[in-house]
Amino acid sequence: MHIEFRHLRTIQAIHETGGLARAAERLGLTQSALSHQVKGIEAQAGVELFVRRSKPLKLSAAGLKLLAAAERILPEVAALEAEFAGLETGRAGRLHIAIECHACFEWLFPVLDAFRKNWPDVDIDIRPGLAFGALPALQKEEVDLVVSSDPEELDGVDFTPLFDYEPVFVAADTHPLAAKDFVEAGDFRGETLITYPVGRARLDVFSQLLMPAGVEPAAIRQVELTAMILILVASGRGVSVLPDWVLREARTSADYITRPLTKGGITRRLYAATRREETTKPFMAHLIRLARSEAVKLQRSAA
C-alpha cells in the first residue's frame, strides 16, 4: 500500500462530515475527485473502507483502522509543520549556551528567565564551557552561544559586546591590605588566594595580573559558591578577586573590603560569541538585548 497524508485527511474529513459532498467542500475538491480518490485507496487496500448506502456515510472496520492511524499521525504532522514554520520565522529554534565565566551563572539566570517568557518555543540548555572547548564547539554547531571574556579571530564567529566589568580585590576589613588604596601583583605573595574551581587562564586575577608579573600566591583554595568565598574572605581565611557585578549581586552580611587591581584598575568586557549567520536571528538578538539590559540594572544598583 502507498498511503499518503492526503488519504488520511480524506478519511478523517468523510468521517467527521458524514458524506462525500461536505468532505469535498472541506478539502477543497470536487465530489467527483474525492470519490475517485476513495476508490483508489480501496483498490490499494483491497478492502472497502465505507459501509455503502449508509447515511451518514459510515466507516467499515478497515476504514476505522485507517481513521485511527489518521488521528494518530496527522496531529504529529501538524505539530511538525508548526515547528518548521516557527524555525523559518525565527520564533522557534535551539539555544544551547556555553559559559566560560564561572560567575556568569548567577548573572545569566535572570536573563534566561525573562527570555523564556518571550520565546517559549526555543529549546534552551546551558553547558559549563569550562569542561570543554566552547568556541570550537560553537564552530561545530554543538552549542549556539558562548559567553566569554576572551574574543578570538575565528572564521564565521561574531563576538558581540555585552558589558564591561572590573575584577576587584576582596579581603577582610581587618586585613593589612585593607589600608591600601589599590593592590598590585606583588601584594599576593604570601596570601591564600580563594578562587572559583576553574583553570588559571579563565581567572582574571591570573590572566590579567599575576601571570604577566610572574607572581605566585602562597596557596590557592578553590570554592564553588560566591557566598562561601565571601564568608571565607571575611573570616580571614584568604583573599579573592571577583567581578564587581558579582559583589553587587551577592547576598551576604560578611565584612569585607574591595580595592582596585593596580592604580588605574583593570577593565574587562564580556562577549556573546555566535555563529555569524545566527547573530541576527530574532531570538538571539533579543537574548543579547536582555543581557545588556540586565547589565544596566547591575550598574544602577551600584550607583
C-alpha positions as CSV (number, residue, x, y, z in Angstrom):
1,M,0.0,0.0,0.0
2,H,1.0,3.6,-0.7
3,I,-0.8,5.7,1.8
4,E,-0.3,9.5,1.6
5,F,-1.2,12.2,4.0
6,R,-4.0,13.4,1.7
7,H,-5.5,9.9,2.0
8,L,-5.5,10.2,5.8
9,R,-7.1,13.6,5.6
10,T,-9.8,12.3,3.3
11,I,-10.8,9.5,5.6
12,Q,-10.9,11.9,8.5
13,A,-12.9,14.5,6.7
14,I,-15.5,12.0,5.4
15,H,-15.9,10.6,9.0
16,E,-16.3,14.0,10.6
17,T,-18.7,15.4,8.0
18,G,-20.7,12.2,7.3
19,G,-20.7,12.5,3.5
20,L,-18.6,13.0,0.3
21,A,-20.1,16.3,-0.6
22,R,-19.4,18.1,2.7
23,A,-15.9,16.4,2.9
24,A,-15.1,17.5,-0.6
25,E,-16.0,21.1,0.3
26,R,-13.8,21.0,3.4
27,L,-10.9,19.6,1.4
28,G,-11.3,22.0,-1.5
29,L,-12.0,19.2,-4.0
30,T,-14.9,18.3,-6.3
31,Q,-17.1,15.5,-5.1
32,S,-16.1,13.5,-8.2
33,A,-12.4,13.9,-7.5
34,L,-12.9,12.9,-3.9
35,S,-14.9,9.8,-4.9
36,H,-12.2,8.8,-7.3
37,Q,-9.6,9.2,-4.5
38,V,-11.6,7.0,-2.2
39,K,-11.8,4.2,-4.8
40,G,-8.1,4.5,-5.3
41,I,-7.4,4.0,-1.6
42,E,-9.8,1.0,-1.5
43,A,-8.1,-0.5,-4.6
44,Q,-4.7,-0.3,-2.8
45,A,-6.1,-1.7,0.5
46,G,-8.1,-4.5,-1.2
47,V,-11.0,-3.8,1.1
48,E,-13.9,-1.5,1.3
49,L,-13.4,1.4,3.7
50,F,-17.0,2.5,3.9
51,V,-20.4,0.9,4.5
52,R,-22.2,1.6,1.3
53,R,-25.7,3.0,1.2
54,S,-25.5,4.3,4.8
55,K,-26.5,7.8,5.8
56,P,-24.5,9.4,7.1
57,L,-21.6,7.6,5.4
58,K,-20.0,5.2,7.9
59,L,-16.6,3.7,8.0
60,S,-16.1,-0.1,7.8
61,A,-13.9,-2.0,10.2
62,A,-11.0,-1.4,7.8
63,G,-11.9,2.2,7.5
64,L,-11.9,2.7,11.3
65,K,-8.4,1.3,11.4
66,L,-7.3,3.8,8.8
67,L,-9.1,6.5,10.7
68,A,-7.2,5.6,13.9
69,A,-3.9,5.9,12.0
70,A,-5.0,9.3,10.7
71,E,-5.9,10.6,14.1
72,R,-2.6,9.5,15.4
73,I,-0.4,10.7,12.5
74,L,-2.0,13.9,11.4
75,P,-1.6,15.8,14.7
76,E,2.1,14.8,14.7
77,V,2.5,16.1,11.2
78,A,0.6,19.3,12.1
79,A,2.9,19.9,15.1
80,L,6.0,19.3,12.9
81,E,4.7,21.7,10.3
82,A,4.1,24.3,13.0
83,E,7.6,23.7,14.4
84,F,9.2,24.1,10.9
85,A,7.1,27.3,10.4
86,G,8.5,28.6,13.7
87,L,12.0,27.9,12.7
88,E,11.5,29.7,9.4
89,T,10.1,32.8,11.0
90,G,12.6,32.7,13.9
91,R,10.0,32.1,16.6
92,A,11.5,28.7,17.4
93,G,14.9,27.1,17.4
94,R,17.7,25.8,19.6
95,L,19.7,28.0,22.0
96,H,22.4,25.9,23.7
97,I,24.7,28.2,25.7
98,A,28.3,27.5,26.9
99,I,29.7,29.7,29.7
100,E,33.4,30.3,30.0
101,C,32.8,32.6,33.0
102,H,32.1,30.6,36.2
103,A,30.4,33.6,38.0
104,C,28.2,34.2,35.0
105,F,25.7,31.6,36.0
106,E,24.4,34.0,38.7
107,W,24.1,36.8,36.2
108,L,22.6,34.7,33.3
109,F,19.7,33.1,35.1
110,P,17.5,36.2,35.4
111,V,18.2,36.9,31.7
112,L,17.1,33.4,30.7
113,D,14.0,33.6,32.9
114,A,12.9,36.8,31.0
115,F,13.9,35.2,27.7
116,R,11.9,32.1,28.3
117,K,8.7,34.0,28.8
118,N,9.0,35.7,25.4
119,W,10.3,32.7,23.5
120,P,8.6,29.6,24.8
121,D,9.3,27.6,21.6
122,V,13.1,28.0,21.8
123,D,14.9,25.0,23.3
124,I,17.3,26.4,26.0
125,D,20.2,24.5,27.6
126,I,23.3,25.6,29.4
127,R,26.6,23.8,29.4
128,P,29.6,24.9,31.5
129,G,32.1,25.8,28.9
130,L,35.0,25.2,31.3
131,A,34.9,21.5,30.8
132,F,35.4,21.5,27.0
133,G,36.5,23.8,24.2
134,A,33.5,26.1,24.0
135,L,34.5,28.1,20.9
136,P,35.4,25.1,18.8
137,A,32.1,23.6,19.9
138,L,30.4,26.7,18.6
139,Q,32.0,26.4,15.2
140,K,31.0,22.7,15.1
141,E,27.4,23.7,15.9
142,E,27.4,21.7,19.2
143,V,26.4,24.9,21.0
144,D,24.9,28.1,19.7
145,L,26.2,30.9,22.0
146,V,29.3,31.2,24.2
147,V,29.6,33.7,27.0
148,S,33.3,34.7,27.1
149,S,35.7,37.5,28.1
150,D,38.3,36.3,25.6
151,P,37.4,37.2,22.0
152,E,39.4,35.5,19.2
153,E,39.6,35.9,15.4
154,L,37.6,33.0,14.3
155,D,36.1,32.4,10.8
156,G,32.3,32.8,10.9
157,V,32.1,33.8,14.5
158,D,30.8,37.2,15.8
159,F,31.8,38.5,19.3
160,T,29.0,40.9,20.4
161,P,29.9,43.0,23.4
162,L,27.6,42.6,26.4
163,F,29.0,44.7,29.2
164,D,32.2,45.9,30.9
165,Y,33.2,44.9,34.4
166,E,36.1,45.4,36.8
167,P,37.7,42.5,38.6
168,V,38.4,43.8,42.2
169,F,40.4,42.6,45.2
170,V,38.4,41.4,48.1
171,A,39.7,40.9,51.7
172,A,38.5,41.1,55.3
173,D,38.1,44.6,56.6
174,T,40.8,43.8,59.1
175,H,43.3,42.5,56.6
176,P,46.6,44.5,56.3
177,L,46.0,45.2,52.6
178,A,42.7,47.0,53.5
179,A,44.8,50.0,54.3
180,K,45.9,50.3,50.7
181,D,44.1,52.3,48.0
182,F,44.8,49.6,45.5
183,V,46.6,46.3,45.3
184,E,49.3,45.1,42.9
185,A,50.6,41.7,41.8
186,G,53.3,41.6,44.5
187,D,50.7,42.0,47.2
188,F,49.5,38.5,46.6
189,R,52.8,36.9,47.6
190,G,52.3,35.1,50.9
191,E,48.5,35.2,50.5
192,T,46.0,32.3,50.2
193,L,44.0,33.1,47.0
194,I,40.4,31.8,47.0
195,T,39.1,31.3,43.5
196,Y,36.3,29.5,41.6
197,P,37.3,25.9,40.6
198,V,38.4,26.8,37.1
199,G,41.8,26.9,35.2
200,R,44.1,29.8,35.7
201,A,43.7,31.0,32.2
202,R,40.0,31.6,32.9
203,L,40.6,33.7,36.0
204,D,41.2,37.4,35.6
205,V,43.5,37.7,38.6
206,F,45.9,35.3,36.9
207,S,45.5,36.2,33.2
208,Q,45.5,40.0,33.8
209,L,47.7,40.4,36.8
210,L,49.7,37.6,38.3
211,M,50.9,35.6,35.3
212,P,52.2,38.7,33.4
213,A,54.1,39.7,36.6
214,G,55.4,36.2,37.3
215,V,53.8,36.2,40.8
216,E,52.6,33.1,42.6
217,P,50.4,33.3,45.7
218,A,51.4,31.2,48.7
219,A,48.3,28.9,48.3
220,I,45.2,28.5,46.2
221,R,41.9,27.4,47.6
222,Q,39.0,26.6,45.1
223,V,35.4,27.2,46.2
224,E,32.3,26.8,44.1
225,L,29.9,29.4,45.6
226,T,30.4,33.2,45.7
227,A,28.7,33.5,49.1
228,M,31.1,30.9,50.6
229,I,34.1,32.7,49.1
230,L,33.0,36.0,50.8
231,I,32.4,34.2,54.1
232,L,35.9,32.7,54.0
233,V,37.4,36.0,53.0
234,A,35.6,37.9,55.8
235,S,36.8,35.3,58.3
236,G,40.5,35.9,57.3
237,R,41.0,32.5,55.5
238,G,42.3,34.2,52.4
239,V,41.8,36.9,49.8
240,S,40.0,36.8,46.4
241,V,39.4,38.7,43.2
242,L,35.8,38.8,41.9
243,P,33.9,40.7,39.2
244,D,32.4,43.9,40.6
245,W,28.9,42.9,39.4
246,V,29.1,39.6,41.3
247,L,29.7,41.6,44.5
248,R,26.8,43.8,43.8
249,E,24.6,40.7,43.5
250,A,26.0,38.9,46.5
251,R,23.6,38.3,49.4
252,T,25.8,38.2,52.5
253,S,26.4,40.2,55.6
254,A,30.1,39.3,55.7
255,D,32.5,42.1,56.5
256,Y,34.9,42.6,53.6
257,I,36.5,45.5,51.6
258,T,37.2,45.8,47.9
259,R,40.1,47.5,46.2
260,P,41.1,48.1,42.5
261,L,43.7,45.9,41.0
262,T,46.5,48.3,40.2
263,K,46.3,52.1,40.4
264,G,44.2,52.5,37.4
265,G,42.1,49.4,37.8
266,I,41.5,46.7,35.3
267,T,38.5,46.7,33.0
268,R,37.3,43.5,31.2
269,R,34.5,43.0,28.7
270,L,32.1,40.1,28.4
271,Y,31.0,39.0,24.9
272,A,28.4,36.8,23.4
273,A,30.0,34.6,20.7
274,T,27.6,33.4,18.0
275,R,27.9,31.9,14.5
276,R,27.7,34.8,12.1
277,E,24.6,33.6,10.2
278,E,22.7,33.3,13.5
279,T,23.7,36.5,15.2
280,T,20.7,38.4,13.8
281,K,18.1,35.7,14.5
282,P,15.2,37.3,16.3
283,F,15.5,35.3,19.5
284,M,19.3,35.5,19.5
285,A,19.2,39.3,19.1
286,H,16.6,39.5,21.9
287,L,18.7,37.5,24.3
288,I,21.6,39.8,23.7
289,R,19.4,42.8,24.4
290,L,18.1,41.3,27.6
291,A,21.7,40.6,28.7
292,R,22.7,44.2,28.1
293,S,19.6,45.3,30.0
294,E,20.4,43.2,33.0
295,A,23.9,44.7,33.0
296,V,22.4,48.2,33.1
297,K,20.4,47.1,36.1
298,L,23.5,45.9,37.9
299,Q,25.3,49.1,37.2
300,R,22.4,51.2,38.5
301,S,22.3,49.1,41.7
302,A,25.8,50.1,42.3
303,A,25.2,53.8,41.8
